[in-house]
Amino acid sequence: MKLLIHDLESKDFKKIFPNQLDDTMVISDDGTIHHCIGCFGCWIKTPAACVIRDKYGDMGEYWSKCQEVILISKCCYGGFSPFVKNVLDRSISYIHPYFVIRNGEMHHRRRYKNRMDMRVWFYGENITKKEKQTSEKLVKANSINLDCHVSSISFVNSIEKMEDEIL
């Protein structure tokens, strides 16, 4: 299974993905996501599930069932858009609160055995060189903590350009 998390407008998503996405779970902004409150209940009270029971409460489980994660986000000062960042925050139940040393650094221990690739697309009209560098560092740091492989990080200045490149 693939997990596609995006912040695109519905019309733009349909332009980029005009056909049904088989074997892909699509996570998009319908305006109902609650913010992570940092309670760590997903680690302590309800392991692997967010205590906020909205449709984003099982993100850790969704991550555990995929072989590839595709993130499509507007580049916001070298980071993810507020929606994509919120989904990532709500996904921390994918990992354990306990730590291991990985690449000589301390990171969270895996909760699940799946191995996944991550592809990231950032879009925006005027993404600076510094923002690209920050975005790349952020994605790589996230991938180390999630113990996954980054297969690509791409930057496009328009949705139309993404449409040409992603298909």
Buried (B, 14 or more C-beta within 10 A) or exposed (E): EBBBBBBBEEEBBEBBBEEEEEEBBEBBBEEEBBEBEEEEBBBEEBEBBBBBEEEBBBBBBBBBEBEBBBBBBBBBEBBBBBBBBBBBBBBBBBBBBEEEEBEEEEBBEBBBEBEBBBBBBBBBEEBEEEBBEBBBEBBBEBBBBBBBEBBEBBBBEEBEEBBEEBE
